[in-house]
Amino acid sequence: MKRYLLAHDLGTTGNKATLFSEDGEMHKSAVVDYPVNFFNGNWAEQSPHDWWNAVCTATKKLLADIQPSDVYAVSFSGQMMGCLCVDKDGTPLRDSIIWADMRAAKQEEALSEAIEPERLYRLAGHKLSRSYSLEKLMWIRDNEPEVYEKTHKMLNAKDYIIQKLTGEFLTDYSDASGTNALDLNTMQWSDEIINAAGLDISLFPQIKPSTHLVGVVSQSIADECGLAPGTKIVLGGGDGSCASVGAGSIAEGITYNCLGSSSWISTVSKKPYYDEQMRTVTWAHVIPDLLIPSGTMQTAGAAFGWAAERMYKEELAKDKDAAYALINEDVANASAGSNALLFLPYLLGERCPRWNGNARGSFVGLKMEHTRGDMIRSVMEGVAMNLNIILGILKKAVDINEMLVVGGLAQGDTNQQILSDIYGMDIARLKHLEEATSIGAAVIAGVGSGVLPGFDSANVFNSIHSRKQPIASNKKVYYKMQELFDITYKSQLAILDELARI
């Protein structure tokens, strides 16, 4: 009898459930959408009941043509840096404040006065920011004291589903590291940080490894969720850390680049890496005793998509597949360096490496002779050069010789070659570009339930599809362009600040 592993990826816009066989074959997947409530300018909330309904609905869709008892284990990846307050029965006391919410500005300021930002960075591996769970819980304490008083635990998305399925209030190390309250040096909740925040440490759930076998599905919940009674429930992890497993970044120095709407480079180390300028962050891996130094830029695929929509509008309106084939052809036909054209990909400000909300995008060096092929290629090159700065920061901590790539922008041989030439290293594109997070959760389910021997199984679930090596002549061009890219950004800083005031 074939045994299956079920992965639920609780994202921002919906839950993606994917069914894998124990030998790494992807059987099928289903997506159930749910809304985000954006309001008050920069507030963002989500109903945990929608998460649960999505998990139940997606499970039933996937199991329509197999026996539920064939699912041996289930695990989860989930959106991180949220704040869901629940009572002792696990009942939500309000909607979850999700990662995108930025309301806790006063709490961020108050925390910066209670603990030195560099000290917090050295403990938690993250910058002090209103985007984290810690500051959001401070906001609830200050603005909704009746909710705070009734709160038994603060949970993230996947933790709430675990509680619904098993009754246990738990989180894993990776999600804990997204709260800004975990001490990466001790791998325990930080008394120092939580006391500085003026919060009750008892509100933070017990931390267990991602592979912790929490329990099994009870008869009472089985009919509602679509799983068979006795199905094993494995804790799982935060989506970013799960993606590291799905991308094969499972041992020290193995590095990957996720090229989606945003983009990040993550590597693996055994101890935290602290950048002297606090440009990178460090997460806990879902694999015990490993950490994930990482840097994320705001607009990668989003910048490429923005440019494509404006330069190839008519073609995209007629036939998207044909339009993107043309775009790839135009990128391939343009020369390395895009005929001496630079693009700064800062269309939504920038996180790593700039950490500048006033950063803006620009084409620099435009001439009458430039074609849209030059321009669209320069966008891809600008994204890669910005990521190359992040890579350089991480290389100070870890020896990196090869880059694994996943994500939509990793498609296409020319894009892969551009990355190889700019990074100056081999690029290995994986077979499943869009499934890394789900694969990570499935592998966690397999390891935690004993179906899989270890995290090395990730290489079976997502093998290498193709490789590119740097072209020496292109490397030479990009070396100079990279230097000019950095000079151009720094020379614009005063102008960017003035533009932000308009």
DOVEXGU-232988 format. One record per residue (C-alpha): residue number from 1; x, y, z. Coordinates in steps of 0.2 Angstrom, whole numbers. Layout:
BEGIN
    n      u      v      w
  NUM      X      Y      Z
...
//
This chain:
BEGIN
    n      u      v      w
    1      0      0      0
    2      7     17     -5
    3      8     29     10
    4      6     48      8
    5     12     63     16
    6      1     78     17
    7      8     96     18
    8     -2    111     21
    9      6    128     17
   10     -4    142     26
   11      1    157     16
   12     -6    175     16
   13    -19    173      2
   14    -24    155      4
   15    -19    137     10
   16    -10    126     -2
   17    -12    108      2
   18     -1     96     -7
   19      0     77     -7
   20     16     67     -9
   21     20     49     -9
   22     33     43      3
   23     45     41    -12
   24     44     59    -16
   25     32     60    -30
   26     20     74    -30
   27      2     67    -32
   28     -8     83    -33
   29    -12     99    -24
   30    -27    110    -20
   31    -28    129    -16
   32    -42    136     -5
   33    -41    155     -4
   34    -46    166     10
   35    -46    185     12
   36    -35    198     21
   37    -43    213     29
   38    -32    228     25
   39    -38    244     34
   40    -32    259     43
   41    -18    262     30
   42     -6    249     36
   43    -16    236     47
   44    -18    218     41
   45    -29    205     49
   46    -35    188     45
   47    -48    176     52
   48    -41    160     60
   49    -58    152     56
   50    -54    155     38
   51    -37    145     40
   52    -46    131     48
   53    -60    130     35
   54    -46    131     21
   55    -37    116     29
   56    -53    106     30
   57    -59    110     12
   58    -42    107      4
   59    -39     91     13
   60    -56     84      7
   61    -52     90    -11
   62    -36     80    -11
   63    -43     64     -3
   64    -57     63    -15
   65    -49     49    -25
   66    -39     40    -11
   67    -43     33      6
   68    -40     45     20
   69    -32     31     29
   70    -18     31     16
   71    -12     47     23
   72      1     42     35
   73      6     59     42
   74      2     78     40
   75     13     93     43
   76     12    112     41
   77     21    127     35
   78     14    144     39
   79     15    162     37
   80     27    169     51
   81     28    184     62
   82      9    185     66
   83      0    187     83
   84    -16    177     87
   85    -22    178    104
   86    -32    163    110
   87    -40    158    127
   88    -37    142    137
   89    -49    132    126
   90    -39    138    110
   91    -54    150    105
   92    -47    165     96
   93    -50    181    105
   94    -49    192     90
   95    -43    190     72
   96    -24    187     69
   97    -13    202     66
   98     -3    195     52
   99     15    198     46
  100     11    213     34
  101      3    223     48
  102     14    238     53
  103      3    247     66
  104     14    244     81
  105     25    260     78
  106     24    266     96
  107     28    249    103
  108     43    248     92
  109     49    265     99
  110     46    260    117
  111     55    244    115
  112     70    253    107
  113     71    263    123
  114     70    248    134
  115     83    238    125
  116     97    243    114
  117     93    238     96
  118    110    231     93
  119    108    220    109
  120     91    214    103
  121     99    210     86
  122    113    200     95
  123    100    190    105
  124     86    187     92
  125     96    188     76
  126     83    201     69
  127     82    220     69
  128     70    229     81
  129     54    231     70
  130     35    233     72
  131     33    219     59
  132     37    205     72
  133     25    196     84
  134     33    203    100
  135     28    221     95
  136     11    216     89
  137      7    208    106
  138     13    224    115
  139      0    234    104
  140    -14    222    110
  141     -8    225    128
  142     -8    244    126
  143    -24    245    115
  144    -35    230    119
  145    -32    226    137
  146    -47    216    139
  147    -40    204    125
  148    -23    203    133
  149    -30    199    150
  150    -40    184    143
  151    -25    178    132
  152    -18    161    137
  153     -6    159    122
  154      0    169    107
  155      0    158     92
  156      6    158     73
  157     -5    151     59
  158      1    134     59
  159      1    133     78
  160    -17    137     78
  161    -21    122     66
  162    -11    111     77
  163    -21    116     92
  164    -37    113     83
  165    -31     96     78
  166    -23     90     94
  167    -28    102    108
  168     -9    106    111
  169     -2    124    112
  170     15    123    104
  171     26    132     92
  172     43    126     84
  173     60    134     84
  174     58    142     67
  175     41    151     70
  176     48    156     87
  177     63    165     79
  178     50    175     69
  179     43    183     85
  180     58    193     89
  181     58    185    107
  182     69    169    104
  183     87    170    110
  184     96    161     96
  185    111    158    108
  186    101    148    120
  187     86    143    109
  188     74    148    123
  189     62    162    125
  190     72    177    130
  191     68    184    147
  192     78    199    143
  193     68    204    128
  194     51    199    134
  195     54    209    151
  196     60    224    141
  197     44    223    131
  198     34    222    147
  199     25    206    142
  200     21    190    152
  201     32    176    146
  202     18    163    150
  203      9    169    134
  204     23    162    123
  205     19    144    119
  206     31    129    123
  207     44    126    109
  208     47    109    101
  209     57    104     86
  210     48    105     69
  211     48     86     68
  212     39     84     85
  213     25     71     84
  214     11     81     92
  215     -2     67     92
  216    -15     59     81
  217    -32     65     74
  218    -46     60     86
  219    -62     53     80
  220    -71     69     86
  221    -62     80     74
  222    -59     67     59
  223    -76     70     50
  224    -74     89     51
  225    -56     90     44
  226    -57     75     32
  227    -43     65     39
  228    -44     48     46
  229    -44     45     65
  230    -26     40     70
  231    -17     50     56
  232     -1     57     63
  233      1     76     66
  234     19     83     65
  235     22    101     71
  236     30    108     56
  237     38    126     54
  238     38    143     47
  239     36    145     29
  240     53    152     26
  241     62    139     35
  242     52    125     27
  243     57    132     10
  244     75    130     15
  245     72    111     16
  246     62    110      0
  247     76    119     -9
  248     89    107     -2
  249     97    119     10
  250     99    107     23
  251    118    107     29
  252    130    120     33
  253    135    131     18
  254    121    125      6
  255    114    141      0
  256     98    144    -10
  257     90    159    -19
  258     71    160    -19
  259     66    171    -34
  260     47    176    -31
  261     39    193    -30
  262     51    196    -17
  263     68    187    -16
  264     79    181     -3
  265     96    172     -1
  266     97    160     13
  267    112    149     19
  268    114    137     33
  269    126    139     48
  270    128    132     66
  271    129    148     75
  272    121    165     72
  273    129    177     60
  274    129    196     65
  275    132    208     51
  276    140    224     58
  277    127    235     49
  278    113    223     54
  279    108    221     36
  280    105    202     37
  281     94    192     49
  282     96    174     56
  283     81    162     58
  284     81    145     67
  285     81    131     54
  286     67    117     55
  287     82    106     56
  288     89    104     74
  289    105    114     79
  290    105    123     62
  291    102    142     58
  292     97    151     43
  293    107    168     40
  294     97    177     26
  295     93    193     17
  296     77    198      8
  297     75    211     -5
  298     57    218     -8
  299     54    218    -27
  300     62    204    -38
  301     49    195    -48
  302     38    210    -44
  303     50    222    -53
  304     52    210    -68
  305     33    209    -69
  306     30    228    -67
  307     42    230    -82
  308     35    217    -93
  309     17    224    -90
  310     23    241    -96
  311     34    236   -110
  312     24    221   -117
  313      7    226   -113
  314     -1    222   -130
  315      7    205   -131
  316      2    200   -114
  317    -16    205   -117
  318    -16    193   -132
  319     -7    178   -126
  320      3    177   -110
  321     13    162   -114
  322     18    169   -131
  323     22    186   -123
  324     34    178   -110
  325     42    168   -124
  326     46    184   -133
  327     52    192   -117
  328     64    178   -114
  329     70    179   -132
  330     73    198   -130
  331     82    196   -114
  332     93    182   -122
  333     97    193   -137
  334    102    209   -127
  335    120    209   -122
  336    127    207   -104
  337    126    224    -96
  338    111    228   -107
  339    121    240   -118
  340    127    249   -102
  341    110    252    -94
  342    108    250    -75
  343     91    247    -66
  344     89    250    -47
  345     75    238    -42
  346     68    248    -27
  347     50    249    -32
  348     43    247    -14
  349     58    254     -4
  350     70    241      1
  351     74    229     15
  352     91    220     13
  353    104    227      9
  354     98    245     10
  355     85    245     24
  356     78    261     16
  357     60    265     15
  358     64    280      4
  359     73    270     -9
  360     66    271    -27
  361     68    262    -43
  362     77    270    -58
  363     84    267    -75
  364    101    275    -77
  365    111    277    -93
  366     96    277   -105
  367    100    281   -123
  368     90    283   -139
  369     97    266   -145
  370     91    256   -131
  371     78    243   -135
  372     65    236   -123
  373     75    220   -124
  374     90    230   -116
  375     78    237   -103
  376     69    221    -98
  377     86    213    -96
  378     93    227    -86
  379     79    224    -74
  380     84    206    -71
  381    102    211    -70
  382     97    225    -57
  383     88    212    -46
  384    103    200    -47
  385    116    214    -43
  386    106    219    -28
  387    105    200    -22
  388    124    199    -25
  389    127    212    -12
  390    117    201      0
  391    127    186     -6
  392    143    195     -2
  393    137    199     16
  394    133    181     19
  395    149    175     12
  396    158    183     26
  397    150    170     37
  398    149    155     27
  399    159    147     12
  400    147    147     -2
  401    152    139    -19
  402    136    135    -27
  403    118    143    -28
  404    102    133    -28
  405     87    142    -36
  406     69    141    -34
  407     54    153    -38
  408     46    159    -54
  409     59    171    -59
  410     72    156    -59
  411     63    150    -75
  412     72    152    -91
  413     90    148    -96
  414     95    166    -99
  415     89    172    -82
  416     99    157    -74
  417    114    162    -84
  418    113    180    -78
  419    113    175    -60
  420    128    163    -63
  421    138    177    -71
  422    134    190    -58
  423    136    179    -43
  424    152    171    -51
  425    147    154    -46
  426    137    138    -53
  427    118    140    -52
  428    108    124    -50
  429     90    126    -54
  430     78    113    -45
  431     65    103    -53
  432     50    110    -43
  433     52    129    -43
  434     36    133    -35
  435     34    119    -22
  436     49    121    -10
  437     39    126      5
  438     26    112      3
  439     40    100      0
  440     49    106     16
  441     33    102     26
  442     31     85     18
  443     48     80     22
  444     45     86     40
  445     30     75     41
  446     40     61     34
  447     54     63     46
  448     43     66     61
  449     32     51     58
  450     47     39     54
  451     42     37     36
  452     58     46     30
  453     75     42     36
  454     81     60     37
  455     81     77     29
  456     92     71     15
  457     76     65      8
  458     73     83      2
  459     85     79    -12
  460     74     65    -19
  461     58     76    -17
  462     66     90    -27
  463     81     86    -37
  464     92     97    -48
  465     85    101    -65
  466     99    110    -74
  467    115    119    -70
  468    124    135    -77
  469    142    140    -75
  470    149    158    -76
  471    154    165    -93
  472    171    173    -91
  473    168    188   -103
  474    151    192    -95
  475    158    191    -77
  476    171    204    -82
  477    156    216    -88
  478    146    213    -73
  479    161    216    -61
  480    161    234    -67
  481    142    236    -68
  482    141    230    -50
  483    153    243    -44
  484    143    257    -54
  485    126    249    -47
  486    132    253    -29
  487    139    270    -33
  488    123    275    -42
  489    112    270    -27
  490    123    280    -15
  491    124    295    -26
  492    105    296    -26
  493    102    296     -7
  494     99    314     -4
  495     88    315    -19
  496     77    300    -13
  497     75    308      4
  498     69    324     -5
  499     57    315    -16
  500     49    306     -1
  501     45    323      6
  502     35    328     -9
//
